Amino acid sequence: MESENNGEIKNEKEECLSDDSMNSSLSTDISNINNSIHNSFSENSSPIKEVYASNFNEELKNIKSIIEEGEYTYIGMDTEFPGIIYNLNNLNNDFYYKTMKLNVESTKLIQLGITLSNKNGEFPKNVPYHTWQFNLQFDIDNDKYSEESIIFLKNSGIDFENLKKNGINYKKFSSGLINSGLVLNPKIKWISYHGSYDFAYLLKIVRNEKFPDNENDFIDTLKLYFPIYYDIKMLLKDNDKYFYGGLNRLIYSLNIERKGIKHQAGSDSIATIEAFHLLIKNESISKKKLKKYKNVLYGIGIGKDNKNTIKYINIPNNNINMNNVNNNNINNINKSNINNNNILFNRNMMYLQLQTNNYINNYVKCFYPCFLVNDIMKKNIIMNQMKIVQAMKA
């Protein structure tokens, strides 16, 4: 889920720079690779199948029949969910996992998008579509959500009244996934972009139990249900050309044409799998990286990027070494040094600008290159009830 609101973890998958700010010149070789992957779209202008309760069983059968052929075993995956409603105000090493656990256990998945492809990035032939967008039952009157997230998803075209009436029942969705051939299948390779929350929601659905308290136990459980998975964000962690920004910036850089509606799970799952195959073909993702980062999600477990932590917060007359802050509540910062217009954290070539609306920021833009924390913590660590509302640039 890629959202532009204050508490939306999947906003970290969103671009740090707008498309207009990017260099529009793209190399010919990338374009040629891109065209080869997109050939399967030439005869299909609508590759996404909307799935609701009425056609859920039928579409699962269609997916299962394709999976059983044994060729289309690479699955691009993305989810949409109702935002982050709980934040933890500590900087412990497992901060991210505990925040994710609390929120996923407390909220419901809204959409799941999956796109099938083979090892060469080709989509299933002789079928009218290769992407399924599962719309789950969600009651906006009773289910928990972040208001900003719901507004954003509405603006992205998600019909919550339709979800309430015609969305897929959670129990049916769980049993359907288990029997579809998608889960517990060692031949399937799941591909995500910054996918920890995506996989956490899927694990919640198929397992129907609370997550382990320990993130390593969570990862072990995840590998049981999804034996092989890759996180593009992790695969690109050492690639300055493609790492910074989010999924939209990545596909823009690769000259990938958006299919469907941005910020809906089906469209983002297509973008994810296309980006994955293109990055392999242009050798940005090597076999060595695929081996090294198999079953590693960016932000948790061995996917934590501890070197990209906040070292200093530059506030006028208040240089604060984050190593000395640790778990202390940042409420203790001298509020006489806090300005009411914006907050700017500066470190070398990076700064993160937060402009506030109704006490906590409603807009975040990360300017290239971003060396602040792992992406999942860019907003959360700072906004997580730490009460630093605004400050002037040093």
TORKETI-517689 format. One record per atom (N, C-alpha, C, CB): x, y, z. Coordinates in steps of 0.001 Angstrom, whole numbers, plus 500000, padded with zeros to 6 digits. Glycine has a CB too. Example, Ala and Ser with C-alpha at 12.3 -4.5 7.8 and 13.67 -1.06 7.14 Angstrom:
BEGIN
513190494310507800;512300495500507800;513200496700507800;511308495527509046;512850497750507080;513670498940507140;512900500030507870;514084499402505725;
***
This chain:
BEGIN
500840498806500000;500000500000500000;500872501239500000;499052500009501213;500562502131499099;501350503353499017;500446504523499312;502021503508497631;500633505123500450;499715506155500877;500443507411501267;498879505673502017;499761508543501187;500384509836501472;499863510417502781;500130510817500322;499696509629503811;499181510175505048;500107509866506195;497801509641505332;499787510469507339;500729510454508463;500670509177509242;500465511602509382;501048508197509189;500965506977509921;500883505841508991;499817506977510843;501076506053507719;500917504981506753;502270504387506443;500237505484505473;502529503201507008;503820502574506801;504106502397505320;503881501234507514;503126502023504545;503431501747503166;503695502996502363;502328500983502553;503520504147502961;503997505369502308;505498505299502080;503646506608503148;506182504466502873;507619504336502707;507952503646501405;508223503578503869;506959503008500795;507158502444499481;506960503490498404;506223501280499260;506361504621498793;506057505677497833;507320506433497474;504999506637498392;507271507121496359;508430507842495874;508827508949496835;508156508415494499;510151509137497018;510658510245497813;510704511496496960;512051509924498386;510895511339495658;510891512482494752;509713512343493820;512221512587493957;509083513442493450;508001513384492485;508559513019491133;507244514716492420;507693512463490263;508133512081488944;508710513271488186;506988511469488170;508154514475488423;508615515657487709;510043516010488055;507719516823488004;510510515590489262;511843515968489700;512904514999489212;511887516056491200;512480513957488508;513425512946488094;513960513217486701;512787511586488147;515106512681486432;515691512815485110;514873511995484131;517174512369485104;514371512648483086;513472511968482160;514201511119481133;512620512972481456;515523511271481049;516274510494480063;516542509108480599;517596511190479699;516127508100479856;516308506715480262;517083505993479174;514943506020480533;517925505103479574;518800504445478615;518024503552477665;519851503636479337;518559503415476432;517894502620475397;517819501165475784;518615502761474071;518854500655476450;518836499242476801;517739498924477787;520165498825477366;517473499830478758;516379499603479699;515057499595478953;516370500679480806;514894500511478005;513653500585477239;513428499315476443;513672501788476306;514492498772475849;514359497558475059;513977496373475934;515654497265474316;514611496289477098;514248495221478039;512798495357478448;515153495249479283;512413496598478735;511051496884479160;510040496449478115;510891498361479452;510309496751476846;509388496398475777;509201494902475676;509877496944474461;510271494140475893;510161492686475800;509261492125476876;511527492045475892;509322492711478072;508463492231479164;507017492623478929;508940492785480512;506807493740478266;505443494241478107;504718493652476908;505465495730477986;505388492788476156;504758492260474956;503447491556475245;505691491318474263;503395490873476390;502193490111476706;501001491007476987;502444489216477889;501245492320477144;500145493241477377;499496493716476080;500631494427478168;500147493473474948;499710494108473710;498304493706473299;500662493775472606;497893492512473682;496569492050473294;495588492099474461;496650490640472745;496005492714475540;495151492719476727;495234494075477397;495555491598477714;494214494882477187;494233496232477737;493732496278479172;493401497149476879;493189495177479677;492671495137481038;493163493865481727;491119495204481043;494374493895482267;494947492673482830;494498492345484247;496418492777482814;493693493228484869;493332493058486279;491888492564486406;493515494389487049;491721491490487139;490388490946487411;489972491331488828;490365489395487230;488868492040488933;488322492385490244;487637491160490843;487325493577490136;487981490852492089;487423489669492743;486686490095494003;488535488639493080;485415489712494054;484571489957495228;484005488611495695;483410490981494900;483109488648496635;482553487405497188;481882486562496106;481546487721498301;481221487210495145;480438486497494141;481281485657493180;479631487477493357;482507486085492893;483337485328491944;484624484810492574;483677486195490747;484681484821493885;485904484435494584;486288482985494300;485735484640496082;485371482056494466;485674480637494262;486080480352492817;484466479779494642;485390480983491895;485687480766490475;487098481236490130;484659481497489594;487474482404490630;488790482939490301;489906482175491007;488861484411490667;489640481653492193;490647480817492850;490914479558492030;490193480441494275;489870479006491438;490048477830490581;490898478183489370;488683477269490129;490653479361488801;491443479792487653;492924479937488027;490901481122487104;493159480530489180;494545480695489643;495194479337489890;494591481549490931;494461478464490554;495002477142490876;495364476367489619;493999476346491703;494528476460488588;494799475733487347;496071476244486672;493609475856486388;496318477560486758;497539478126486181;498755477720487003;497439479661486100;498622477772488326;499727477390489206;500122475927488980;499340477616490682;499128475080488803;499390473650488646;500123473321487357;498098472885488693;500097474246486387;500866474024485162;502362474045485438;500515475078484115;502752474733486511;504140474700486945;505059475715486304;504675473382486700;504549476563485405;505404477538484732;505340478918485380;505015477642483275;504147479348485734;503964480719486224;504001480741487753;502623481313485708;505216480671488246;505417480504489688;506029481731490357;506296479309489943;506187482824489619;506663484078490192;505457484992490396;507742484755489274;505232485395491640;504018486143491970;504378487518492531;503154485359492985;503983488556491800;504079489906492331;502924490134493279;504082490960491199;503192490722494420;502160490855495449;502186492240496085;502341489783496524;500987492768496362;500869494025497084;499538494017497831;500971495252496116;499462494812498886;498224494909499660;497855496365499887;498365494179501007;496599496561500212;496131497848500739;495501497562502092;495103498558499755;495833498385503076;495315498181504427;494997499538505042;496334497395505310;494308499559506184;493722500823506677;494645501722507486;492552500513507505;495942501627507269;496856502575507892;497390502120509232;496182503879508059;498190502993509822;498803502730511119;498019503474512182;500301503152511136;497444502720513106;496612503348514134;497288503358515494;495284502635514234;498337502540515658;499084502526516911;500553502766516626;498888501192517662;501176503595517455;502600503857517333;503281503639518671;502852505282516824;504477503112518629;505259502899519841;506357503949519907;505859501464519879;506523504560521077;507500505647521185;508775505177521873;506902506829521951;509414504192521240;510711503765521746;511613503469520568;510579502525522671;512900503374520835;513867503115519786;514561501777519987;514889504229519731;513852500820520563;514424499498520746;514720498863519397;513482498609521564;515579497857519403;515985497215518170;514820496543517452;517061496206518454;513816496108518212;512661495445517605;511461496378517499;512283494211518409;511736497676517522;510665498681517441;509749498453516246;511262500079517362;510341498257515090;509561498113513868;508649496886513916;510488498024512667;509215495754514342;508404494536514388;507234494669515358;509268493345514782;507505495220516539;506433495350517530;505350496317517062;507004495820518868;505755497373516360;504770498300515804;503926497607514747;505462499535515207;504579496864513877;503872496127512828;502923495098513436;504875495434511887;503401494345514389;502596493313515047;501322493900515652;503416492614516135;501477494990516375;500337495614517042;499296496094516031;500806496784517908;499744496708514960;498823497259513976;498163496193513120;499542498229513097;498921495204512684;498349494157511831;497351493310512605;499458493266511254;497660493034513872;496736492256514688;495447493023514979;497405491856515992;495506494348514889;494363495178515274;493513495644514105;494844496365516023;493989495443512880;493270495953511708;493046494846510687;494041497115511065;492287495165509660;491918494188508639;492475494594507279;490391494037508564;492853493586506524;493303493811505150;492133494277504293;493930492525504558;492425495181503370;491387495703502481;491490495086501089;491484497229502386;492681495065500530;492883494499499197;494163493660499164;492946495622498134;494128492618498341;495324491868497984;495395491802496473;495317490439498613;496530492162495927;496757492039494495;497855491038494216;497109493390493887;497628490112493293;498671489174492885;498745489138491366;498402487756493455;499954489051490850;500198488957489411;501098487762489146;500838490267488858;500692486891488230;501456485687487927;502382485919486740;500515484514487642;503586485382486839;504525485431485727;505431484210485794;505357486742485751;506182483982484703;507167482910484742;508547483492485025;507170482117483415;509572482669484966;510915483119485342;511465484172484394;511861481942485388;510895484271483195;511346485251482212;510542486543482254;511273484659480832;509594486634483179;508766487830483273;507588487830482333;509588489028483013;507277486685481742;506134486580480823;504889486207481603;506406485535479708;503760486736481170;502495486483481836;501772485304481196;501615487729481800;500856484667481913;500143483508481372;499492483808480024;499085483041482357;499649482885479111;499072483036477779;497689482386477745;500001482412476701;496919482770476770;495591482182476524;494623482371477687;495733480707476234;494858483407478463;493916483779479527;493658485277479408;494476483406480963;492473485741479763;492129487155479552;492808488114480524;490648487328479656;493366487613481608;494009488484482596;495014487657483390;492951489142483548;495969488340483997;497013487663484761;497151488240486159;498341487756484034;496274489187486517;496325489844487820;494959489782488477;496794491308487684;494957489458489752;493704489375490505;493757490358491660;493451487929491025;492721491159491768;492614492114492870;491486491663493790;492362493568492343;491866491090494922;490901490564495882;490437491691496791;491514489405496712;489139491888496824;488535492945497630;487852492318498843;487519493778496791;488402492574500014;487906491928501220;486823492757501896;489048491679502187;486036492060502694;484960492720503421;485551493681504451;484039491679504107;485130494926504365;485623495943505295;484480496897505602;486856496713504706;484199497037506892;483084497879507336;483649499160507925;482189497135508379;483547500217507182;484134501486507600;483455502043508855;484041502500506467;482269501538509172;481554502003510363;482008501294511634;480066501806510181;482639500142511474;482992499354512654;484462498941512729;482149498133512694;485114498766511607;486503498318511607;487449499487511880;486853497653510265;488573499181512467;489546500214512825;490297500693511599;490531499691513871;490642501973511600;491390502523510473;491966503889510838;490490502633509224;492938504288510052;493441505654510100;492605506485509139;494967505722509736;492068507594509623;491183508409508787;491890508894507530;490658509602509578;493143509322507681;493881509806506515;494068508708505481;495235510357506936;494289507480505947;494471506354505033;493207506076504236;494881505107505804;492071506100504910;490815505827504236;490505506921503214;489678505708505255;490759508156503570;490554509257502619;491425509043501397;490868510627503273;492681508673501641;493601508445500534;493135507302499646;494996508157501061;492686506205500252;492236505055499470;490949505371498709;492021503843500382;490089506163499305;488890506598498578;489276507410497350;487968507428499494;490248508295497539;490713509106496416;491391508261495348;491666510178496904;491850507075495742;492460506150494786;491428505232494138;493526505316495477;490170505436494445;489105504711493756;488527503522494477;489594504262492481;488922503275495711;488384502131496444;487002502476496991;489338501715497595;486031501626496693;484632501837497058;484333501074498349;483679501380495908;484327501773499466;484155501104500758;482718500633500990;484570502036501879;481772501275500368;480395500796500472;480258499439499785;479414501816499851;480925499286498656;480913498020497937;481653496942498723;481537498188496549;482755497316499373;483482496355500189;482621495840501337;484760496984500732;481862496737501921;481003496346503038;479933495353502593;480346497580503659;479372495575501408;478271494736500921;478751493476500214;477398495529499984;479808493609499434;480182492518498530;481598491996498718;480023492967497127;482303492522499724;483675492075499946;483747490621500367;484337492934500988;484920490030500183;485131488611500488;485226488417502004;486418488081499786;484478487470502505;484517487126503920;485906486627504315;483456486063504243;486384487051505483;487747486725505901;487982485224506042;488056487407507209;487041484521506641;487214483079506837;487250482350505505;486090482516507713;486391482750504585;486390482129503261;487681482461502509;485164482594502449;488139483677502696;489367484083502039;490546483263502560;489617485581502249;490570483023503856;491639482243504474;491667480821503939;491476482226505986;490529480158503993;490482478770503518;490730478691502026;489136478134503853;490266479688501286;490481479706499843;491954479823499492;489711480847499214;492672480689500186;494103480842499917;494864479560500228;494677482000500733;494515478931501334;495195477695501723;495030476626500645;494651477181503070;493866476573500011;493570475534499017;493892475945497586;492124475153499103;494427477133497408;494629477657496054;495915477195495388;494615479140496092;496831476675496183;498146476335495653;499139477471495787;498032475937494213;498680478613496290;499558479768496465;500358479681497753;498750481048496450;499782479076498772;500370479034500104;500945477643500367;499321479406501181;502014477589501167;502668476321501518;503231475608500290;501681475403502237;503559476381499270;504037475818498009;505493476217497792;503157476292496821;506424475286497896;507851475616497761;508266476003496348;508679474453498206;507373475838495380;507703476221493999;507386477685493711;506948475336493018;506595478305494582;506173479686494361;507231480650494891;504810479955495037;507538481661494071;508420482743494502;507579484011494638;509607482953493492;507447484497495851;506670485705496116;507572486931496006;506009485639497517;507113487932495281;507894489144495082;507111490336495633;508235489348493574;507744491113496494;507097492279497077;508043493470496984;506686492011498551;507506494639497268;508350495824497415;508117496381498814;508037496904496307;509163496356499624;509042496751501031;507856496017501655;508871498301501170;507935494701501640;506753493880501806;506452493338503181;506850492787500928;507059493869504234;506839493287505554;505378493339505972;507685493999506579;504734494479505781;503314494570506146;502452493716505224;502841496031506100;502808493645503958;502066492798503024;502051491356503513;502678492878501614;503225490833503808;503314489442504250;502701489255505638;504773488983504257;502819490250506484;502239490132507827;500726489966507743;502592491368508684;500075490747506889;498624490601506738;498250489246506135;498069491727505864;499022488789505162;498732487474504588;498902486377505623;499634487201503386;499953486480506422;500180485470507452;499059485485508483;501530485698508137;498600486665508817;497484486774509762;496251486063509222;497158488249510050;495990486224507936;494792485642507332;494881484124507261;494574486212505937;495997483594506787;496085482148506593;496312481410507904;497199481818505621;496860482088508880;497176481427510149;496110481659511214;498513481911510663;495493482829511198;494427483173512128;494852483026513590;493218482310511860;496080483436513868;496597483436515226;497408484708515444;497457482171515496;497627485038516706;498469486188517001;499907485908516588;498398486542518494;500605486973516239;501989486833515829;502870486488517026;502479488115515155;503993485821516762;504964485581517845;505475486901518406;506151484726517338;505870486885519670;506430488090520283;507802488416519718;506521487924521794;508506487403519257;509863487573518751;509849487633517231;510774486432519237;510562488606516657;510529488773515208;511185487608514475;511210490067514822;512172486959515076;512783485800514437;511800484640514340;514029485368515204;510961484472515360;509927483442515311;508886483786514246;509254483282516691;508590485068514102;507681485506513051;508223485135511677;507450487014513138;509504485392511454;510120485097510161;510123483599509896;511552485645510108;510401482800510910;510369481343510753;508965480861510377;510834480654512049;507958481443511010;506571481083510698;506205481515509285;505606481720511711;506650482691508906;506368483199507564;506945482274506503;506932484613507395;508153481798506722;508797480914505745;508085479570505628;510253480690506125;507365479180506655;506596477943506589;505454478072505583;506048477578507975;504762479197505615;503605479403504738;504003479946503362;502620480358505396;505099480706503334;505589481285502082;507076480939501968;505354482853502033;507373479722501492;508745479199501567;509796480044500857;508777477831500996;509419480726499767;510393481548499043;509785482916498779;510825480869497707;510455483949499251;509987485303498961;511171486255498871;508991485782500040;510956487332498125;511979488360497950;511348489732498152;512640488258496545;512138490623498700;511736492012498885;512657492871498017;511807492441500405;512086493504496984;512897494307496065;513666495387496809;512016494942494990;513049495968497825;513724497000498601;515023496468499200;512804497522499707;514981495238499661;516175494620500230;517197494307499152;515808493348500986;516735493830498011;517632493475496919;518373494684496358;516855492799495817;517800495875496575;518399497101496053;519092497935497130;517342497933495379;519268497397498308;519751498192499436;521125498813499186;519807497332500675;521933498222498324;523257498767498034;523320499425496654;524302497665498126;522170499694496084;522105500260494733;521636501713494812;521150499424493823;522570502659494697;522221504068494831;521297504548493719;523472504906494848;521324503886492579;520515504332491448;519035504078491678;520963503638490178;518709502938492278;517307502538492377;516766502471493802;517131501214491734;517634502467494811;517157502230496176;516296503366496713;518329502017497097;516732504591496499;516068505723497135;514745506038496454;516971506949497115;513733506293497254;512401506524496727;511536505308496975;512453506855495233;510455505211496252;509524504117496454;509228503384495164;508247504627497059;508181502594495187;507825501778494026;507547502639492799;506606500916494342;506824503734492986;506516504579491838;507765505157491204;505590505696492248;508686505595492038;509915506145491485;510709505063490765;510763506783492591;510698503861491316;511423502757490708;510879502442489320;511348501521491595;509562502307489196;509021501944487889;509165503095486894;507548501538488017;509165504317487400;509423505462486529;510848505389485993;509194506794487285;511799505072486861;513196504952486457;513384503850485426;514074504684487668;512586502797485540;512694501663484632;511801501806483393;512343500391485367;511110502931483303;510231503193482157;509122502145482047;511048503224480858;508613501736483200;507503500782483229;506188501543483183;507571499881484494;505340501157482301;504029501802482163;503077501282483231;503438501557480752;502451502184483943;501504501805484984;500271501160484373;501105503024485823;499856499999484915;498624499318484500;497620499415485643;498896497815484115;496443499893485363;495438500024486413;495636501297487213;495478498821487338;495019501338488364;494994502544489191;496079502481490259;493612502724489844;496923503492490267;497985503578491263;497389503584492667;498842504839491036;498089502937493590;497669502816494992;496495501855495164;497293504184495542;496244501029494144;495382499872494334;496257498636494192;494186499858493307;495891497564494907;496791496431495063;497088495711493756;496213495465496040;496109495612492872;496327494922491604;497360495623490753;495033494807490841;497198496922490588;498135497708489790;499542497656490380;497659499158489690;499650497789491697;500965497775492329;501625496401492260;500847498214493774;500818495340492234;501416494008492106;502008493806490714;500370492919492396;501373494379489695;501940494320488344;503253495096488297;500939494885487299;503226496307488837;504434497131488848;505570496424489578;504150498488489502;505234495738490652;506248495044491451;506915493922490670;505624494485492722;506123493071490031;506719491927489325;507460492379488078;505640490906488947;506956493410487398;507654493912486219;509004494516486613;506789494959485486;509015495267487701;510268495858488172;511273494774488538;510013496773489380;510811493740489196;511686492643489611;512390492018488409;510883491576490364;511629491667487388;512226491010486228;513134491946485440;511140490470485321;512757493206485348;513611494159484647;514933494372485367;512894495483484489;514879494428486684;516095494619487467;517022493415487365;515747494884488923;516456492237487170;517277491053486928;517901491133485531;516431489758487078;517104491520484556;517605491562483181;518652492643482971;516462491781482224;518528493756483683;519569494787483528;520698494616484543;518955496182483673;520665493462485249;521734493036486156;521872493912487399;523038493021485419;520828494657487722;520818495379488993;520574494417490152;519744496483488980;519892493317489860;519724492240490828;520437491014490277;518207491943491108;521449490567490971;522250489432490527;521791488135491181;523722489675490829;522271487024490653;521977485730491267;522545485671492681;522549484582490412;523662486326492876;524280486358494203;523369487055495200;525643487063494149;522757488172494781;521841488889495664;520587488074495924;521470490245495066;520082487406494903;518894486577495087;519156485476496115;518454485962493748;520335484934496082;520686483898497046;520872484480498438;521953483174496611;521555485628498499;521864486247499785;520623486753500490;522837487381499595;519670487333499728;518515487984500339;517214487214500135;518366489370499784;517331485946499862;516138485098499837;515533485068501236;516480483651499345;514224485278501311;513501485254502590;514001486307503573;513617483883503221;514370487465503048;514769488592503893;513888489788503551;516285488940503701;513202490326504541;512351491496504357;513070492733504869;510998491316505078;512978493791504118;513647495024504507;513013495575505788;513574496069503365;513848495808506795;513379496440508023;513296495532509224;512067497021507792;513241494215509023;513148493310510171;514153492177510029;511720492745510309;514433491523511162;515392490419511150;516736490894510626;514868489251510297;517361490090509772;518639490482509202;518460491549508131;519353489270508621;517204491892507860;516935492970506913;517020494355507530;515584492785506312;517250494425508843;517418495730509475;518709496374508972;517436495599511024;518632497659508735;519797498403508258;520254499322509378;519469499216506957;520990498759510327;521323499496511537;522237500689511295;521962498579512516;522979500666510194;523884501795509950;523119503038509534;524909501435508878;521897502856509026;521094504001508614;520144504410509732;520307503679507334;520681504675510900;519870505153512017;520115506636512214;520187504370513313;519208507258512901;519386508686513173;520550508857514132;518086509319513759;521538509629513745;522675509904514627;522506511259515313;523999509868513833;521992512195514592;521837513522515179;520525514134514714;523027514436514805;519917514862515603;518792515702515248;519264517134515403;517526515402516131;519295517869514320;519787519239514366;518635520198514609;520520519599513066;518570520711515801;517559521684516188;518303522913516694;516572521107517281;517866524130516371;518571525327516824;518873525278518326;517748526572516499;520143525477518664;520591525505520055;520344524194520777;519903526619520793;520130523125520012;519798521856520653;520308520690519823;518286521736520862;521594520494519684;522134519331519005;521959518116519914;523633519544518629;521185517170519458;520859516012520290;521461514772519661;519324515853520462;522315514088520359;522863512846519869;521867511736520157;524238512549520509;521378511081519085;520346510062519271;520867508889520089;519837509569517918;522180508669520083;522724507581520900;522473507818522382;524219507424520647;522323509088522767;522072509429524165;520586509481524489;522710510758524496;519750509368523438;518307509423523655;517768508045523993;517594509981522419;518160507053523154;517709505682523350;516210505619523559;518424505054524531;515759505100524702;514327504907524926;513663506069525639;514105503660525711;514412507145525896;513814508277526590;512749508926525729;514883509302526974;511697509353526379;510639510038525646;511138511393525189;509371510190526512;510995511683523909;511524512923523372;510651514102523760;511648512835521862;509633513845524557;508863514962525108;509754515919525881;507746514446526012;510896515402526389;511745516200527263;512534517272526525;512691515306527994;512458517287525187;513162518318524432;512621519687524819;513020518084522907;513516520632524951;513146522000525313;512246522607524248;514400522869525508;510983522777524588;510020523238523591;510176524712523267;508619522975524070;511032525417524012;511279526809523666;512016526908522341;512076527504524769;512646525784521914;513389525787520662;512556525253519508;514652524971520805;511285525008519742;510440524434518707;509658525523517999;509489523397519300;509745525530516707;509076526520515884;507775525952515352;509980526974514732;506806526817515039;505476526353514679;505248526143513185;504483527313515182;506276526181512383;506064526064510944;506507524742510351;506773527156510255;507707524284510686;508160523029510101;509247522392510946;508666523256508686;509582521164510583;510658520471511280;511643519996510241;510125519283512137;512890520259510474;513900519853509509;515019519121510231;514451521072508736;515267517912509821;516386517152510340;517427517099509231;515951515711510809;518640517505509533;519671517583508514;520813516642508846;520184519014508374;521243515921507845;522436515104507999;523099514993506641;522099513696508583;524243515637506517;524985515654505275;524094516108504120;525570514273504989;523880515221503121;523114515606501933;521630515335502085;523635514875500723;521204514927503262;519820514492503462;519091515405504425;519778513060503975;517839515664504142;516985516213505187;515556515730504992;517041517754505189;514895515596506087;513506515127506083;512646516279506557;513308513853506993;511714516698505730;510884517849506071;509480517380506438;510832518858504898;509041517779507580;507690517452508011;506928518747508201;507695516608509319;505790518876507533;504916520015507750;503678519500508462;504552520735506403;503252520194509484;502233519636510349;500829520103509996;502535519984511765;499898519254510360;498478519548510206;497755518830511329;497935519109508793;497053519568512173;496361518977513315;497326518206514220;495245518050512832;498404518881514578;499367518417515573;500443517485515039;498649517734516658;500095516511514232;501095515606513676;501159515832512171;500762514113514009;502311515603511571;502480515977510175;501543515239509238;503888515735509757;501147515933508201;500284515347507177;501013515219505856;499025516183506998;502281515605505859;503010515583504599;504483515341504865;502809516895503824;505044514386504175;506450514095504348;507102513989502977;506653512795505165;508215514642502811;508970514477501571;510426514236501914;508820515716500647;510963513177501376;512353512835501634;513167513192500402;512510511327501996;514174514035500579;514960514495499450;516200513625499267;515357515959499637;516436513225498049;517523512321497669;518874512918498009;517456512000496180;519846512140498527;519664510762498957;519232510688500415;520945509972498751;518485509691500769;517956509576502125;518809508596502933;516474509117502101;519405509074503985;520195508198504833;519530508021506200;521615508753504998;518279508349506291;517594508321507578;516946506979507838;516553509413507644;517404506273508813;516800505034509292;516468504122508130;515543505325510112;515929502949508398;515378502188507303;514047502845506965;515216500659507665;513599502705505731;512471503487505240;511245503382506132;512118503052503852;511060502203506711;509844501964507464;509786502864508683;509750500504507878;510943503394509100;510985504191510322;511096505680510034;512144503753511187;511219506049508761;511437507450508419;510455508364509110;511345507644506934;509162508046508945;508161508848509622;507911508344511026;506871508855508837;507768507022511157;507246506492512410;508108506813513620;507092505020512299;509435506618513495;510292506862514657;510147508296515122;511760506556514329;510005509211514160;509939510626514524;508543510999515000;510342511506513336;507524510434514327;506165510839514630;505538510034515751;505326510728513412;506162508921516108;505529507991517024;505338508586518400;506335506736517124;504398509453518521;504020510057519781;505224510671520484;503359509029520675;506199511133519726;507387511709520332;507249513203520549;508593511427519477;506176513775520058;505801515137520415;506778516218519949;505655515223521882;507765515859519119;508506516946518502;507633517389517339;509978516509518035;506955518471517479;506004518830516445;506686519616515337;504853519633517036;507431520623515648;508024521450514625;509321522082515097;507056522515514196;510223522333514176;511464523013514542;512062523677513315;512473522026515171;512895524642513542;513511525362512432;514811524689512014;513768526826512813;515134524829510756;516392524295510241;517554524995510934;516484524470508698;518539524173511328;519699524734512033;520470525684511121;520630523606512536;
***
